[in-house]
Amino acid sequence: MQYTDEFLTQVYRDLLSVRLFEEKQVEIYALGKVPGHIHSGIGEEANYAGVLATRKEGDYFKISHRPVGAGLILGMPLETMFAELMGRVGGNALGLGGVLHMVSRAHGMVGFSGTLGCDTAVADGAALSIQMAGTDNVSYVFYGDGTSNRGPIHEAMNLAAIWKLPVLFVCNNNQYAISTPASFGSPVPNPGADRAAGYGMPSRVADGTDALSVYEAAKELVDGIRAGNGPAVLECKCYRMRGHFEGDQQKYRDAAVTEQWKEKDCVARMEKYLQDNGVLTAEQIQTIRAEIGAKMDAAVAAAELSPEPTPDDLYRNLYAD
């Protein structure tokens, strides 16, 4: 597939933005600035950068908790995201939801639940509204290999297939459901893609360490969905580089295997591709890194100036105005 330099640079900026957000999230958590747990998505950024490169105005997005920084690709303000992460009223949920409740209706984000997979059918509802409006938009829903075993996922797939809803189901197969290897939790090698046939859906498996591989597979499926052919499933094979949560000792997996996956790091692969193909120089890459890094620092500083919620804030936003 032929790409313009502008397209490749934008995919790289999206990929790098999510990576640097995830790294900053780990950093401020270690400094005690984030209440509760976080779930690092380092190693999974290419799934979002590739898939979301197929989006257009009017689409809906049901992202997951890993990597939560994917909201940046959709245009969610950095300051808002860090404020929510840090439990400040400047966040999208007044700091009351935290890392598991990043949402922005203005950017098509329909929210997600801390109980993974239980509300997958919300993506079907968004798709039904698209179908009723008669547009060629798509409802994207992301979930993990562990979540793929849950009943609500299959109910949502079944309903989407029956009604031919414009849904792209994206399985981020990062190899582990908390501490359970995907091979222990699923009877098929591809817990996302292999199950699509049961619902009459097309599917593809992409290399989740390569943003362009993900984009090409996603584009093929999304083009079919926009043409009115109904839902599809994309599975992205990647690796969760850090623990299920920060502090997870990861005794359930082989450190040598993790090191092998690190050699296929999606950001490093994209940077090498851009340099090998004359799209960006090493100096330009460092400039982009510095620019995005400075924005991260400024957003954290701004979030820290936002006040913490008060007990009275618990009663806000319970009902629509």
Phi, psi and chi 1 to 4 in degrees:
 res  aa     phi    psi   chi1   chi2   chi3   chi4
   1 MET       -  137.2 -173.7  175.1  -69.1      -
   2 GLN   -89.8  138.1  -64.6  -65.3  -45.5      -
   3 TYR  -127.0  148.3  -57.4  106.4      -      -
   4 THR   -83.2  157.2   65.6      -      -      -
   5 ASP   -61.8  -34.7  -71.9   -1.4      -      -
   6 GLU   -64.8  -42.9  -68.9   76.2   15.5      -
   7 PHE   -63.1  -47.8  174.2   82.5      -      -
   8 LEU   -62.1  -40.5  -68.6  169.8      -      -
   9 THR   -65.4  -38.9  -59.2      -      -      -
  10 GLN   -67.5  -42.5 -174.4   57.8   57.5      -
  11 VAL   -61.0  -41.2  171.0      -      -      -
  12 TYR   -63.8  -43.3  171.9   63.7      -      -
  13 ARG   -62.3  -40.3  -68.1 -177.2   71.6   93.8
  14 ASP   -63.0  -46.9  -71.0  -17.0      -      -
  15 LEU   -59.4  -47.8  179.9   69.9      -      -
  16 LEU   -68.9  -37.1 -176.8   61.9      -      -
  17 SER   -60.2  -43.5  -67.1      -      -      -
  18 VAL   -66.8  -42.3 -179.8      -      -      -
  19 ARG   -60.1  -47.6  168.1   60.4   58.7   84.7
  20 LEU   -68.5  -32.0  -65.5 -176.5      -      -
  21 PHE   -64.2  -45.7 -179.0   93.1      -      -
  22 GLU   -62.2  -40.2  -65.7  -62.2  -50.3      -
  23 GLU   -67.0  -40.2  -69.2  179.2  -12.6      -
  24 LYS   -67.4  -36.6 -177.4   59.6   69.3  173.7
  25 GLN   -59.1  -46.1  178.7 -177.7 -140.8      -
  26 VAL   -62.8  -40.4  170.5      -      -      -
  27 GLU   -62.8  -49.6  177.0 -172.6  -38.7      -
  28 ILE   -74.3  -24.8   61.6  176.2      -      -
  29 TYR   -65.7  -43.4  177.6   81.4      -      -
  30 ALA   -63.4  -25.8      -      -      -      -
  31 LEU   -86.0    2.2  -66.9  171.6      -      -
  32 GLY    78.9   20.8      -      -      -      -
  33 LYS   -94.3   -2.6  -62.9 -179.3  178.0 -178.2
  34 VAL  -121.3  117.1  179.2      -      -      -
  35 PRO   -72.9  146.7   26.4  -33.2      -      -
  36 GLY    77.7 -164.0      -      -      -      -
  37 HIS   -97.5  161.1  -79.0  -55.8      -      -
  38 ILE  -124.9  161.0   61.4  169.5      -      -
  39 HIS  -128.6   96.0  -52.7   83.8      -      -
  40 SER   -64.6  136.0  169.5      -      -      -
  41 GLY  -106.2   19.2      -      -      -      -
  42 ILE   -60.0  126.7  -67.9  174.7      -      -
  43 GLY   107.0  -12.8      -      -      -      -
  44 GLU  -115.1    7.2  -56.5  178.7   41.1      -
  45 GLU   -65.4  -31.6  -59.7   91.3  -14.6      -
  46 ALA   -65.2  -27.5      -      -      -      -
  47 ASN   -60.1  -43.7  -60.8  -16.4      -      -
  48 TYR   -78.2  -43.1  -79.5   89.6      -      -
  49 ALA   -61.2  -39.6      -      -      -      -
  50 GLY   -73.1  -49.4      -      -      -      -
  51 VAL   -63.5  -46.9  169.3      -      -      -
  52 LEU   -74.4   -7.8  -65.2 -179.6      -      -
  53 ALA   -70.7   -9.9      -      -      -      -
  54 THR   -96.0   -0.4   66.6      -      -      -
  55 ARG   -74.0  164.1   72.7 -168.3 -173.0  -79.3
  56 LYS  -149.4  169.6   74.2  174.7 -164.7  174.2
  57 GLU   -56.4  133.9 -172.4   69.7   26.4      -
  58 GLY    97.3   -7.7      -      -      -      -
  59 ASP   -75.3  161.8  -69.3  -20.4      -      -
  60 TYR  -117.1  153.2  -71.0  103.1      -      -
  61 PHE  -138.9  125.8  -47.2   94.1      -      -
  62 LYS  -116.7   89.9 -168.8  161.8  179.2   29.3
  63 ILE   -84.0  178.7   68.2  171.7      -      -
  64 SER  -119.7 -173.8 -174.1      -      -      -
  65 HIS   -82.0   -4.9   67.6  -52.7      -      -
  66 ARG  -144.1  115.0 -166.9 -165.9  -36.0  -91.1
  67 PRO   -86.3  125.9   30.0  -30.5      -      -
  68 VAL   -65.1  -22.4   71.5      -      -      -
  69 GLY   -63.2   -8.3      -      -      -      -
  70 ALA   -60.2  -21.1      -      -      -      -
  71 GLY   -59.1  -24.1      -      -      -      -
  72 LEU   -63.1  -37.1  -65.3  175.5      -      -
  73 ILE   -61.2  -33.3  -61.2  175.9      -      -
  74 LEU   -83.6   -4.8  -59.2  175.2      -      -
  75 GLY   102.6    6.2      -      -      -      -
  76 MET   -65.0  130.0 -163.6  170.0 -177.3      -
  77 PRO   -63.1  138.3  -22.1   33.7      -      -
  78 LEU   -56.4  -44.9  -97.2  174.9      -      -
  79 GLU   -61.0  -39.6  -66.1   82.3   -2.0      -
  80 THR   -64.5  -43.6  -58.4      -      -      -
  81 MET   -66.5  -44.6  -65.7 -177.0   69.7      -
  82 PHE   -68.4  -35.8  -83.9  116.8      -      -
  83 ALA   -63.2  -42.2      -      -      -      -
  84 GLU   -66.0  -43.2 -171.1   61.5   36.8      -
  85 LEU   -59.0  -36.6 -177.9   65.5      -      -
  86 MET   -94.2    7.1  -62.4  165.1   70.4      -
  87 GLY    70.7   41.9      -      -      -      -
  88 ARG  -115.7  152.7  -54.1  -63.1  179.9  120.4
  89 VAL   -66.8  -14.7  -63.2      -      -      -
  90 GLY   -73.9   -3.5      -      -      -      -
  91 GLY   -78.0  168.6      -      -      -      -
  92 ASN   -65.8  -22.3   60.2  -85.0      -      -
  93 ALA  -120.9   33.2      -      -      -      -
  94 LEU    60.7   21.0  -58.4  175.9      -      -
  95 GLY    78.8    6.3      -      -      -      -
  96 LEU   -90.9  -17.9  -59.4  175.3      -      -
  97 GLY   -97.2  -39.4      -      -      -      -
  98 GLY    74.2 -156.6      -      -      -      -
  99 VAL   -62.6  -24.8   69.5      -      -      -
 100 LEU   -89.2    4.7  -67.9  177.0      -      -
 101 HIS  -138.2   48.6  -63.3  -77.1      -      -
 102 MET   -79.5  120.2  -63.9  -72.1 -174.3      -
 103 VAL  -150.3  147.0   58.8      -      -      -
 104 SER  -154.0  101.1  174.9      -      -      -
 105 ARG   -62.6  -29.5  -68.4 -174.0   64.9 -177.3
 106 ALA   -63.1  -23.2      -      -      -      -
 107 HIS  -110.0   15.4  -62.2   94.7      -      -
 108 GLY    81.4    5.6      -      -      -      -
 109 MET   -84.2  120.0  -63.5  169.6   63.0      -
 110 VAL   -94.8    6.2  -62.9      -      -      -
 111 GLY    87.3  172.9      -      -      -      -
 112 PHE  -156.2  163.5   55.7   95.7      -      -
 113 SER  -103.1  152.1  168.7      -      -      -
 114 GLY   -69.3  -18.8      -      -      -      -
 115 THR   -94.3  102.1  -55.0      -      -      -
 116 LEU   -65.4  133.3  -57.4 -178.1      -      -
 117 GLY    89.3  -19.5      -      -      -      -
 118 CYS   -65.3  -25.5   70.1      -      -      -
 119 ASP  -113.8   27.9   56.9  -14.5      -      -
 120 THR   -59.1  -32.8  -53.9      -      -      -
 121 ALA   -65.9  -12.6      -      -      -      -
 122 VAL   -59.6  -35.8  169.9      -      -      -
 123 ALA   -63.9  -35.1      -      -      -      -
 124 ASP   -64.7  -40.8  -75.7    1.3      -      -
 125 GLY   -61.4  -42.3      -      -      -      -
 126 ALA   -62.4  -40.5      -      -      -      -
 127 ALA   -66.7  -35.7      -      -      -      -
 128 LEU   -63.7  -38.4 -179.3   59.7      -      -
 129 SER   -65.4  -35.0   73.5      -      -      -
 130 ILE   -63.9  -47.1  -68.3  169.9      -      -
 131 GLN   -60.8  -41.9 -171.3  179.7   72.4      -
 132 MET   -68.4  -30.4  -65.6  174.3   70.0      -
 133 ALA   -78.6  -17.7      -      -      -      -
 134 GLY    78.0   22.7      -      -      -      -
 135 THR   -96.5  175.4   68.4      -      -      -
 136 ASP  -104.8   30.6   65.7  -12.9      -      -
 137 ASN   -77.4  169.7  -70.3  107.5      -      -
 138 VAL  -130.8  145.3  170.3      -      -      -
 139 SER  -104.8  115.1  176.8      -      -      -
 140 TYR   -95.9  132.3  -62.3   76.5      -      -
 141 VAL  -132.6  126.6   55.2      -      -      -
 142 PHE  -106.6  139.6  -65.9   81.2      -      -
 143 TYR  -153.9  168.5   60.2   99.2      -      -
 144 GLY  -100.4  174.0      -      -      -      -
 145 ASP   -64.7  -34.8   50.7  -79.7      -      -
 146 GLY   -69.9  -43.6      -      -      -      -
 147 THR   -62.9  -25.8  -54.8      -      -      -
 148 SER   -62.1  -17.9   70.4      -      -      -
 149 ASN   -86.7   -5.2  -63.4  -39.2      -      -
 150 ARG   -84.4  144.7  -61.2 -154.7   62.9 -150.8
 151 GLY   -55.9  -42.7      -      -      -      -
 152 PRO   -59.2  -28.9  -25.7   35.4      -      -
 153 ILE   -63.0  -46.7  -69.3  -73.7      -      -
 154 HIS   -70.9  -34.5  -63.7  -87.2      -      -
 155 GLU   -63.7  -41.5  -67.4  172.5   -4.6      -
 156 ALA   -67.2  -39.4      -      -      -      -
 157 MET   -64.0  -44.1  -75.3 -176.5  165.6      -
 158 ASN   -61.5  -46.7 -170.5   61.9      -      -
 159 LEU   -64.3  -43.7 -173.5   61.9      -      -
 160 ALA   -60.9  -38.8      -      -      -      -
 161 ALA   -69.7  -42.5      -      -      -      -
 162 ILE   -62.0  -43.5  -68.8  170.0      -      -
 163 TRP   -92.4    1.7  -71.3   -7.2      -      -
 164 LYS    52.1   49.2  -68.2 -176.2   68.8   67.1
 165 LEU   -78.0  148.6  -62.9  176.1      -      -
 166 PRO   -80.4   75.2   31.4  -36.9      -      -
 167 VAL  -119.9  133.9 -176.7      -      -      -
 168 LEU  -106.9  112.3  179.1   65.0      -      -
 169 PHE   -86.1  121.4  -66.1   89.9      -      -
 170 VAL  -115.8  111.6 -176.0      -      -      -
 171 CYS   -93.2  112.2  179.2      -      -      -
 172 ASN   -84.8   94.7  -69.0  -23.7      -      -
 173 ASN   -86.7   91.9 -174.5  -12.6      -      -
 174 ASN   -95.1   15.0   66.5   11.7      -      -
 175 GLN    83.1  -12.7  -48.0  -58.2  -46.3      -
 176 TYR  -139.9  136.0  -75.7   93.4      -      -
 177 ALA  -104.7   96.5      -      -      -      -
 178 ILE    58.6  -96.9  -55.1 -179.3      -      -
 179 SER  -118.0    7.1   57.1      -      -      -
 180 THR   -98.4  118.4  -57.6      -      -      -
 181 PRO   -60.8  146.2  -21.2   32.9      -      -
 182 ALA   -56.5  -34.9      -      -      -      -
 183 SER   -68.0  -21.0   59.1      -      -      -
 184 PHE   -86.9  -24.5  -73.4   14.4      -      -
 185 GLY  -101.3   -7.7      -      -      -      -
 186 SER  -134.4  138.4  173.0      -      -      -
 187 PRO   -80.3   -5.8   30.8  -35.4      -      -
 188 VAL  -120.9  152.6  -69.8      -      -      -
 189 PRO   -68.8  -24.9   21.5  -32.7      -      -
 190 ASN  -119.9   90.0  -56.7  -55.4      -      -
 191 PRO   -62.3  -19.1   19.0  -30.6      -      -
 192 GLY   -92.5  -62.8      -      -      -      -
 193 ALA   -66.3  -39.0      -      -      -      -
 194 ASP   -68.4  -19.7  -72.0  -13.0      -      -
 195 ARG   -90.2   -9.0  -73.4  163.1  164.0  158.0
 196 ALA   -63.2  -35.0      -      -      -      -
 197 ALA   -60.0  -31.5      -      -      -      -
 198 GLY   -64.8  -16.9      -      -      -      -
 199 TYR  -115.9   10.9  -56.8  102.0      -      -
 200 GLY    68.3   27.1      -      -      -      -
 201 MET  -102.3  146.2  -63.3 -174.8 -157.9      -
 202 PRO   -72.1  156.2   26.7  -33.6      -      -
 203 SER  -149.8  160.5   65.6      -      -      -
 204 ARG  -142.7  152.8  -64.8  -70.2 -178.4  -89.1
 205 VAL  -115.8  128.7  177.2      -      -      -
 206 ALA  -120.2  154.8      -      -      -      -
 207 ASP   -76.7  104.1  179.5   -3.9      -      -
 208 GLY   -73.1    3.1      -      -      -      -
 209 THR   -97.7    2.5   69.5      -      -      -
 210 ASP  -130.7  105.6 -179.5   -7.8      -      -
 211 ALA   -58.9  -34.3      -      -      -      -
 212 LEU   -74.9  -34.2  -63.0  179.9      -      -
 213 SER   -62.8  -41.7  170.7      -      -      -
 214 VAL   -64.1  -45.0  172.3      -      -      -
 215 TYR   -59.5  -46.0  168.2   73.9      -      -
 216 GLU   -64.1  -41.8  -68.6  177.3    7.3      -
 217 ALA   -67.5  -41.8      -      -      -      -
 218 ALA   -64.7  -41.7      -      -      -      -
 219 LYS   -63.1  -41.4 -173.7  176.8 -172.4  -52.9
 220 GLU   -58.8  -45.1  179.2 -177.6   -7.5      -
 221 LEU   -71.5  -43.3  -64.6  174.7      -      -
 222 VAL   -64.5  -39.2  168.3      -      -      -
 223 ASP   -58.4  -40.4  -74.9   -9.4      -      -
 224 GLY   -67.1  -39.1      -      -      -      -
 225 ILE   -65.2  -46.1  -64.5  170.5      -      -
 226 ARG   -63.6  -25.8  -65.6 -163.1 -165.1  -78.9
 227 ALA   -79.6   -2.5      -      -      -      -
 228 GLY    95.2   17.8      -      -      -      -
 229 ASN   -88.6    3.2  -62.7  -32.7      -      -
 230 GLY    89.7 -172.9      -      -      -      -
 231 PRO   -73.8  166.3   30.2  -37.5      -      -
 232 ALA  -151.0  166.3      -      -      -      -
 233 VAL  -125.8  130.8  179.5      -      -      -
 234 LEU  -118.3  129.5  172.7   64.2      -      -
 235 GLU  -113.1  128.9  179.1  169.0  -18.4      -
 236 CYS  -112.1  118.3  -57.4      -      -      -
 237 LYS   -86.4  116.1  -59.9  -79.6 -166.6  179.6
 238 CYS  -143.3 -157.8   57.3      -      -      -
 239 TYR  -151.6  134.0 -167.1   79.0      -      -
 240 ARG   -80.6  105.4 -167.8 -169.2   71.5 -152.9
 241 MET   -68.6  -30.8  -64.5  -61.0 -176.1      -
 242 ARG  -110.0 -179.3  -60.2 -178.3   71.2   84.2
 243 GLY   -69.0  174.3      -      -      -      -
 244 HIS   -58.6  -36.7  171.9   66.2      -      -
 245 PHE  -141.4  162.5   56.5   86.9      -      -
 246 GLU   -67.6  127.1  -70.0  -58.3  -60.6      -
 247 GLY   106.4  -13.3      -      -      -      -
 248 ASP   -62.9  122.9  178.2    1.8      -      -
 249 GLN   -79.4  -10.5  -63.9 -176.5   31.3      -
 250 GLN    57.3   36.1  -54.4  174.9   63.0      -
 251 LYS   -70.2  -10.0  -68.5 -175.7  177.0 -179.9
 252 TYR   -84.3   -3.0   48.4   84.0      -      -
 253 ARG  -136.1  159.3   66.3 -178.5 -177.1 -176.9
 254 ASP   -82.2  120.0 -173.0  -16.4      -      -
 255 ALA   -61.0  -30.0      -      -      -      -
 256 ALA   -66.4  -35.1      -      -      -      -
 257 VAL   -67.8  -40.6  173.8      -      -      -
 258 THR   -59.5  -41.8  -58.4      -      -      -
 259 GLU   -63.7  -36.2  -69.6  -57.3  -46.3      -
 260 GLN   -64.2  -40.6  -69.2  173.0    2.9      -
 261 TRP   -67.3  -34.6  -83.2   92.7      -      -
 262 LYS   -62.0  -27.1  -74.8 -178.1  178.1  178.9
 263 GLU   -68.1  -16.4  -66.2  176.7    2.4      -
 264 LYS  -107.2   24.9  -61.9 -173.8  -70.3 -176.3
 265 ASP   -49.8  129.8  175.1   68.0      -      -
 266 CYS   -64.8  -34.5   59.4      -      -      -
 267 VAL   -71.1  -45.9  175.1      -      -      -
 268 ALA   -61.2  -39.3      -      -      -      -
 269 ARG   -63.9  -41.7  -73.1 -171.0   69.4  174.2
 270 MET   -67.5  -40.9 -173.0   72.1  178.9      -
 271 GLU   -63.6  -40.1  -70.3  176.8  -15.5      -
 272 LYS   -64.6  -42.7 -176.3  177.5 -173.4  -56.3
 273 TYR   -60.4  -45.2  176.3   90.6      -      -
 274 LEU   -63.6  -39.5  -65.6  173.5      -      -
 275 GLN   -73.0  -41.6  -68.3  178.3   76.8      -
 276 ASP   -63.7  -28.8  -71.5  -11.0      -      -
 277 ASN  -102.0   11.9  -72.6  -85.0      -      -
 278 GLY    68.4   23.6      -      -      -      -
 279 VAL   -82.5  -46.2  178.8      -      -      -
 280 LEU  -136.6  148.7  -67.0  173.8      -      -
 281 THR   -91.1  167.5   64.8      -      -      -
 282 ALA   -60.3  -36.4      -      -      -      -
 283 GLU   -67.5  -40.5  -68.4   74.9   16.6      -
 284 GLN   -66.3  -37.8  -71.9  172.1  -42.5      -
 285 ILE   -62.5  -43.0  -73.7  171.8      -      -
 286 GLN   -65.5  -35.8  -72.3  -53.3  -48.4      -
 287 THR   -63.7  -43.8  -62.8      -      -      -
 288 ILE   -63.8  -42.0  -66.8  172.5      -      -
 289 ARG   -60.6  -44.8  -81.5 -177.3  166.1  -88.8
 290 ALA   -64.9  -40.5      -      -      -      -
 291 GLU   -62.1  -49.9  171.9 -157.5  -30.6      -
 292 ILE   -67.7  -38.6  -63.1  173.5      -      -
 293 GLY   -61.4  -40.0      -      -      -      -
 294 ALA   -64.6  -38.0      -      -      -      -
 295 LYS   -65.3  -37.1  -69.9  179.9  179.5  177.7
 296 MET   -62.2  -47.4  -63.4  -74.0  170.4      -
 297 ASP   -61.3  -42.7  -68.9  -22.5      -      -
 298 ALA   -66.0  -37.6      -      -      -      -
 299 ALA   -67.8  -39.3      -      -      -      -
 300 VAL   -64.0  -43.2  169.7      -      -      -
 301 ALA   -62.4  -41.2      -      -      -      -
 302 ALA   -65.7  -40.3      -      -      -      -
 303 ALA   -63.9  -36.2      -      -      -      -
 304 GLU   -66.7  -23.8  -71.8 -173.9  -70.2      -
 305 LEU   -79.4  -16.5  -65.2  176.0      -      -
 306 SER   -75.2  138.1  179.1      -      -      -
 307 PRO   -70.3  161.6   26.1  -34.8      -      -
 308 GLU   -80.4  152.8  -65.1 -179.4   -8.4      -
 309 PRO   -67.1  154.2   22.0  -31.5      -      -
 310 THR  -103.0  166.6   67.4      -      -      -
 311 PRO   -54.7  -33.7  -29.8   37.6      -      -
 312 ASP   -64.6  -26.2  -71.7  -18.8      -      -
 313 ASP   -66.2  -18.1  -73.1  -37.5      -      -
 314 LEU   -61.5  -24.3  -70.3  171.8      -      -
 315 TYR   -98.2    4.6  -58.7   98.5      -      -
 316 ARG   -88.9  151.6  -65.2  175.4   60.3 -174.2
 317 ASN    64.3   20.6  -63.9  -27.3      -      -
 318 LEU   -75.6  -29.7  -67.6  179.3      -      -
 319 TYR  -132.3  152.8  -57.1   99.5      -      -
 320 ALA   -70.3  144.8      -      -      -      -
 321 ASP   -71.5      -  -67.5  -28.2      -      -
